[in-house]
Amino acid sequence: MRIGIGYDVHRFAENRDLIIGGVKIEYEYGLEGHSDADVLVHSIMDAILGAAGLKDIGHQFPPNDTNFKNIDSMLLLDKVRVMLEQLNLKISYVDSVIIAENPKFMDYIDSMRRKISSVLKINSDRVNVKATTTEKLGFTGRSEGIAAEAVVLLEEQLEH
């Protein structure tokens, strides 16, 4: 078994959709970034890549590469899943947390779990998504952006 951790942060930006966990969230701001800036999916990808012993998403999908401009992060997550298959690794469990004062995510969590698990081709009960605030402390507490953390457990596939 292998364990990986991931962390990502993006500041709020005007005139962008807010996409978290592959789900469009109704909110006045989106997140600034080269891709769709899905902070949750980015943290999960980095956790997976770390557990697999691979370089982070900045190396896999460079921000200066125009092929990834405004790309749906779920497409990138699928590419990471394929990398795992090539290494005979499978995802056993994902635990993640969205860190933001605003907006509130409770009504979106189940949809995020379903979308992420669908792309990773695992049961949704193997993907946990939580949300928390920072009690108005720091940049997230001042509603300047959103952070996310993730931990994943990978298992080596036995070859037949």
KETOR-674240 format. One line per field, with one value per residue: residue number from 1; y negated, z, x negated of N, C-alpha, C in turn. Coordinates in nm, 2 decimals. Each point is the difference from the previous one (the first is absolute). Example, Ala and Ser with C-alpha at 12.3 -4.5 7.8 and 13.67 -1.06 7.14 Angstrom:
k = (1  2);
n.v = (0.57  -0.11);
n.w = (0.78  -0.07);
n.u = (-1.32  0.04);
ca.v = (-0.12  -0.11);
ca.w = (0.00  0.00);
ca.u = (0.09  -0.09);
c.v = (-0.12  -0.11);
c.w = (0.00  0.08);
c.u = (-0.09  0.08);
//
This chain:
k = (1  2  3  4  5  6  7  8  9  10  11  12  13  14  15  16  17  18  19  20  21  22  23  24  25  26  27  28  29  30  31  32  33  34  35  36  37  38  39  40  41  42  43  44  45  46  47  48  49  50  51  52  53  54  55  56  57  58  59  60  61  62  63  64  65  66  67  68  69  70  71  72  73  74  75  76  77  78  79  80  81  82  83  84  85  86  87  88  89  90  91  92  93  94  95  96  97  98  99  100  101  102  103  104  105  106  107  108  109  110  111  112  113  114  115  116  117  118  119  120  121  122  123  124  125  126  127  128  129  130  131  132  133  134  135  136  137  138  139  140  141  142  143  144  145  146  147  148  149  150  151  152  153  154  155  156  157  158  159  160);
n.v = (0.12  -0.11  -0.10  -0.09  -0.12  -0.09  -0.11  -0.09  -0.11  -0.07  -0.11  -0.07  0.02  -0.11  0.01  0.09  0.12  0.03  0.07  0.08  0.09  -0.08  -0.07  -0.06  -0.09  -0.02  -0.10  -0.12  0.09  0.01  0.09  -0.07  0.03  0.08  0.10  0.09  0.02  0.13  -0.08  0.06  0.00  -0.12  -0.02  0.06  -0.08  -0.11  0.03  0.02  -0.11  -0.06  0.06  -0.04  -0.09  -0.07  -0.08  -0.12  -0.06  -0.09  0.12  0.07  -0.12  -0.04  -0.09  0.02  0.12  -0.06  0.12  -0.06  -0.10  -0.04  0.10  0.09  -0.02  0.03  -0.07  -0.10  0.00  0.00  -0.09  -0.05  0.03  -0.04  -0.10  0.00  0.02  -0.09  -0.04  0.06  -0.13  0.02  -0.08  0.01  -0.13  -0.10  -0.08  -0.09  -0.12  -0.07  -0.10  -0.05  -0.13  -0.03  0.06  0.05  0.12  0.00  -0.08  -0.02  0.04  0.05  -0.11  -0.07  0.06  -0.01  -0.13  -0.02  0.07  -0.07  -0.11  0.03  0.03  -0.07  0.07  -0.06  0.12  -0.01  -0.10  -0.06  -0.09  -0.09  -0.09  -0.10  -0.08  -0.12  -0.01  -0.04  0.10  -0.08  0.03  0.12  -0.03  -0.07  0.12  0.02  0.12  0.12  0.08  0.10  0.11  0.09  0.11  0.08  0.11  0.04  0.10  0.08  0.00  0.11  0.03  0.03);
n.w = (0.00  -0.06  0.07  -0.04  0.01  0.00  -0.05  -0.01  -0.06  -0.01  -0.05  0.06  -0.10  -0.05  -0.05  0.10  -0.05  0.11  -0.03  0.09  0.00  -0.11  0.11  -0.08  0.08  0.05  -0.06  0.06  0.05  -0.09  -0.04  0.03  -0.12  -0.04  0.08  0.03  0.06  -0.03  0.11  0.01  -0.13  0.00  0.11  -0.06  -0.11  0.07  0.08  -0.11  -0.06  0.12  0.02  -0.13  0.07  -0.05  -0.10  0.06  0.02  0.07  0.03  0.04  0.05  -0.06  0.09  -0.06  0.02  -0.12  -0.01  0.11  -0.09  0.12  0.01  -0.02  0.13  -0.02  -0.11  0.08  0.09  -0.11  -0.04  0.12  -0.01  -0.13  0.05  0.09  -0.09  -0.06  0.12  -0.04  0.02  0.11  -0.01  0.12  0.03  0.00  0.07  -0.01  0.00  -0.02  -0.02  0.05  0.01  -0.13  -0.08  0.02  0.04  0.12  -0.07  -0.01  0.13  0.01  -0.07  0.08  0.11  -0.05  -0.03  0.12  0.07  -0.08  0.01  0.13  -0.03  0.11  0.10  0.00  0.06  -0.10  -0.01  0.09  0.00  0.06  0.08  0.01  0.10  0.00  0.03  -0.13  0.01  -0.03  -0.12  0.04  0.12  -0.08  -0.03  0.00  0.04  -0.06  0.10  -0.03  0.08  -0.04  0.04  -0.06  -0.01  -0.05  -0.08  0.02  -0.14  0.03  -0.07  -0.10);
n.u = (-0.08  0.06  -0.05  0.09  -0.06  0.10  -0.04  0.11  -0.02  0.11  -0.03  0.10  0.09  0.01  0.13  0.00  0.03  0.07  -0.10  0.07  -0.09  -0.02  0.04  0.09  -0.06  0.12  -0.07  -0.03  -0.10  -0.09  -0.08  -0.10  -0.02  -0.10  0.03  0.09  -0.12  0.03  -0.01  0.12  0.03  -0.06  0.06  0.11  -0.01  -0.04  0.10  0.07  -0.04  0.01  0.12  0.02  -0.05  0.10  -0.04  0.01  0.12  -0.08  -0.06  0.11  0.05  -0.12  0.00  -0.11  0.05  0.01  -0.05  -0.05  0.00  0.05  -0.09  0.09  -0.01  0.13  -0.03  -0.05  0.11  0.07  -0.08  0.02  0.12  -0.02  -0.07  0.10  0.10  -0.07  0.01  0.11  0.05  0.07  0.10  -0.04  -0.04  0.09  -0.07  0.10  -0.05  0.11  -0.08  0.11  0.00  -0.01  0.09  0.12  -0.05  0.07  0.06  -0.13  -0.02  0.12  0.03  -0.08  0.05  0.12  -0.02  -0.06  0.09  0.09  -0.07  -0.01  0.13  0.05  0.04  0.11  0.02  -0.08  0.09  -0.08  0.10  -0.08  0.07  -0.09  0.01  -0.05  0.13  0.00  -0.09  -0.11  -0.06  0.01  -0.04  -0.09  0.03  -0.13  0.03  -0.03  -0.02  -0.08  0.03  -0.09  0.05  -0.09  0.06  -0.12  0.04  -0.10  0.03  0.05  -0.11  0.08);
ca.v = (-0.12  -0.13  -0.11  -0.13  -0.12  -0.10  -0.13  -0.10  -0.13  -0.10  -0.13  -0.03  -0.09  -0.04  0.05  0.14  0.09  0.07  0.15  0.08  0.14  0.03  -0.05  -0.14  -0.05  -0.13  -0.09  -0.12  0.00  0.13  0.00  -0.04  0.11  0.03  0.10  -0.05  -0.04  0.08  0.01  0.13  0.10  -0.02  0.06  0.14  0.05  0.00  0.11  0.12  0.00  0.02  0.14  0.08  -0.04  -0.08  -0.15  -0.07  -0.04  -0.10  0.06  0.08  -0.08  -0.13  -0.12  -0.08  0.08  -0.05  0.11  0.02  -0.13  0.02  0.14  0.06  0.07  0.14  0.07  0.02  0.11  0.13  0.02  0.05  0.14  0.09  0.01  0.10  0.13  0.04  0.04  0.11  -0.05  -0.04  -0.09  0.06  -0.09  -0.14  -0.09  -0.14  -0.11  -0.13  -0.10  -0.13  -0.06  -0.01  0.03  0.12  0.11  0.11  0.05  0.05  0.10  0.13  -0.01  0.00  0.14  0.08  -0.03  0.04  0.15  0.05  -0.02  0.09  0.14  0.07  -0.02  -0.14  0.01  0.00  -0.14  -0.09  -0.14  -0.07  -0.14  -0.06  -0.14  -0.03  -0.09  -0.13  -0.03  0.02  -0.04  0.06  -0.06  -0.13  0.03  -0.04  0.12  0.13  0.10  0.14  0.10  0.14  0.12  0.12  0.13  0.08  0.14  0.06  0.11  0.13  0.04  0.14);
ca.w = (0.00  0.00  0.05  -0.05  0.04  -0.10  0.05  -0.10  0.04  -0.10  0.04  -0.07  -0.12  -0.06  -0.13  -0.02  0.07  0.12  -0.02  0.10  -0.01  -0.12  0.01  0.00  0.12  -0.02  0.08  -0.08  -0.05  -0.03  0.05  -0.10  -0.03  -0.14  -0.03  0.07  0.13  0.09  0.11  0.07  -0.09  -0.01  0.12  -0.01  -0.10  0.06  0.09  -0.07  -0.06  0.11  0.05  -0.10  -0.02  -0.12  0.02  0.03  -0.12  -0.08  -0.10  -0.09  -0.08  0.03  -0.02  -0.12  -0.12  -0.04  -0.01  0.13  0.03  0.03  -0.02  0.10  0.08  0.00  -0.11  0.05  0.09  -0.07  -0.05  0.11  0.02  -0.10  0.05  0.10  -0.06  -0.06  0.11  0.07  0.12  0.01  0.11  0.10  0.07  -0.01  0.11  -0.03  0.07  -0.06  0.11  -0.05  0.08  -0.09  0.03  0.08  -0.10  0.04  -0.10  -0.12  0.03  -0.06  -0.14  -0.01  0.02  -0.12  -0.12  0.02  0.00  -0.13  -0.08  0.05  -0.02  0.12  0.06  0.06  0.15  0.01  -0.02  0.10  -0.01  0.11  -0.01  0.13  0.00  0.08  0.11  -0.05  0.01  -0.13  -0.13  -0.02  0.09  -0.05  -0.13  -0.11  -0.08  0.05  0.01  0.01  0.04  -0.02  0.03  -0.07  0.02  -0.12  0.01  -0.12  -0.06  -0.02  -0.14  -0.01);
ca.u = (0.08  -0.07  0.08  -0.04  0.08  0.01  0.05  0.00  0.06  0.02  0.07  0.12  -0.01  0.13  0.03  -0.03  0.08  -0.06  0.01  -0.06  0.03  0.07  0.14  0.01  0.05  0.06  -0.07  -0.02  -0.13  -0.07  -0.14  -0.10  -0.10  -0.02  0.11  0.13  -0.04  0.07  -0.09  0.02  -0.05  -0.14  -0.06  0.02  -0.10  -0.13  -0.01  -0.01  -0.14  -0.10  0.00  -0.06  -0.14  -0.01  -0.01  0.12  0.08  -0.07  -0.08  0.08  0.09  -0.06  0.09  -0.04  0.04  0.13  0.09  0.07  0.07  0.14  0.04  0.08  -0.09  0.04  -0.07  -0.14  0.01  0.01  -0.13  -0.08  0.05  -0.06  -0.14  0.00  0.02  -0.13  -0.09  0.07  0.05  0.15  0.03  0.08  0.08  -0.03  0.06  -0.04  0.07  0.00  -0.02  0.06  0.10  0.11  0.14  0.03  0.00  0.07  0.10  -0.08  -0.09  0.03  -0.03  -0.14  -0.04  0.04  -0.08  -0.14  -0.01  0.02  -0.12  -0.10  0.05  0.01  0.13  0.01  -0.02  -0.15  -0.04  0.06  -0.02  0.05  -0.03  -0.01  -0.04  -0.12  0.05  -0.03  -0.14  -0.07  0.05  0.13  0.09  0.03  0.07  -0.09  -0.02  0.03  -0.10  0.05  -0.10  0.05  -0.09  0.05  -0.06  -0.01  -0.04  -0.06  0.07  -0.08  0.01  0.05);
c.v = (-0.12  -0.11  -0.13  -0.11  -0.10  -0.13  -0.09  -0.12  -0.08  -0.12  -0.01  -0.10  -0.03  0.06  0.14  0.08  0.06  0.15  0.06  0.14  0.04  -0.06  -0.15  -0.05  -0.14  -0.10  -0.12  0.00  0.14  0.00  -0.03  0.12  0.02  0.09  -0.06  -0.03  0.08  0.05  0.14  0.11  -0.01  0.06  0.15  0.06  0.00  0.11  0.14  0.01  0.02  0.15  0.09  -0.03  -0.08  -0.14  -0.06  -0.04  -0.11  0.05  0.08  -0.08  -0.15  -0.12  -0.09  0.08  -0.04  0.12  0.02  -0.13  0.03  0.14  0.04  0.09  0.15  0.08  0.03  0.12  0.14  0.03  0.06  0.14  0.09  0.02  0.11  0.14  0.05  0.04  0.11  -0.04  -0.03  -0.08  0.08  -0.09  -0.14  -0.07  -0.14  -0.10  -0.13  -0.10  -0.13  -0.06  -0.01  0.05  0.12  0.11  0.12  0.06  0.06  0.12  0.13  0.00  0.01  0.15  0.09  -0.03  0.04  0.15  0.06  -0.01  0.09  0.14  0.08  -0.03  -0.14  0.01  0.01  -0.14  -0.08  -0.14  -0.07  -0.15  -0.06  -0.15  -0.01  -0.10  -0.14  -0.04  0.03  -0.04  0.07  -0.06  -0.14  0.01  -0.05  0.12  0.12  0.09  0.14  0.08  0.14  0.10  0.11  0.12  0.08  0.14  0.04  0.12  0.12  0.03  0.14  0.08);
c.w = (0.00  0.03  -0.07  0.05  -0.11  0.06  -0.12  0.05  -0.13  0.05  -0.08  -0.12  -0.06  -0.14  -0.03  0.08  0.11  -0.02  0.11  0.00  -0.13  -0.01  -0.01  0.12  -0.03  0.10  -0.08  -0.06  -0.04  0.05  -0.12  -0.02  -0.15  -0.06  0.05  0.14  0.11  0.11  0.06  -0.09  -0.01  0.13  0.00  -0.10  0.06  0.10  -0.07  -0.07  0.10  0.04  -0.11  -0.03  -0.12  0.03  0.01  -0.12  -0.08  -0.10  -0.10  -0.10  0.02  -0.03  -0.12  -0.13  -0.04  -0.02  0.13  0.04  0.01  -0.01  0.13  0.08  0.01  -0.11  0.04  0.10  -0.07  -0.06  0.12  0.03  -0.09  0.03  0.11  -0.06  -0.07  0.10  0.08  0.14  -0.01  0.12  0.10  0.07  -0.02  0.12  -0.03  0.08  -0.08  0.12  -0.05  0.10  -0.08  -0.13  0.09  -0.10  0.03  -0.11  -0.13  0.03  -0.07  -0.15  -0.03  0.01  -0.12  -0.12  0.01  -0.01  -0.14  -0.09  0.05  -0.02  0.13  0.06  0.08  0.15  0.02  -0.02  0.11  -0.03  0.12  -0.03  0.14  -0.02  0.08  0.11  -0.03  0.02  -0.13  -0.12  -0.02  0.09  -0.04  -0.14  -0.12  -0.10  0.07  0.00  0.01  0.03  -0.03  0.04  -0.08  0.04  -0.13  0.04  -0.13  -0.04  -0.01  -0.15  -0.01  -0.10);
c.u = (-0.09  0.09  -0.06  0.08  -0.01  0.06  0.00  0.08  0.02  0.08  0.12  -0.03  0.14  0.01  -0.05  0.10  -0.08  0.02  -0.09  0.04  0.07  0.14  0.00  0.08  0.06  -0.07  -0.04  -0.14  -0.04  -0.14  -0.10  -0.10  -0.01  0.11  0.13  -0.02  0.08  -0.09  0.01  -0.06  -0.15  -0.07  0.00  -0.11  -0.14  -0.02  -0.02  -0.14  -0.10  -0.01  -0.06  -0.15  -0.03  -0.01  0.14  0.07  -0.06  -0.10  0.07  0.08  -0.04  0.10  -0.04  0.04  0.15  0.11  0.09  0.08  0.15  0.06  0.08  -0.10  0.03  -0.07  -0.15  0.00  0.00  -0.14  -0.09  0.05  -0.06  -0.15  -0.01  0.01  -0.13  -0.10  0.05  0.04  0.14  0.03  0.09  0.09  -0.05  0.07  -0.05  0.08  -0.01  -0.01  0.04  0.10  0.13  -0.04  0.01  0.01  0.09  0.10  -0.07  -0.09  0.03  -0.02  -0.15  -0.06  0.03  -0.09  -0.14  -0.02  0.03  -0.12  -0.11  0.03  -0.01  0.14  0.00  -0.03  -0.15  -0.06  0.08  -0.04  0.07  -0.03  -0.01  -0.04  -0.13  0.04  -0.04  -0.14  -0.07  0.07  0.14  0.11  0.05  0.08  -0.08  -0.02  0.04  -0.12  0.06  -0.12  0.06  -0.11  0.06  -0.08  0.01  -0.04  -0.07  0.08  -0.09  0.02  0.04  -0.09);
//
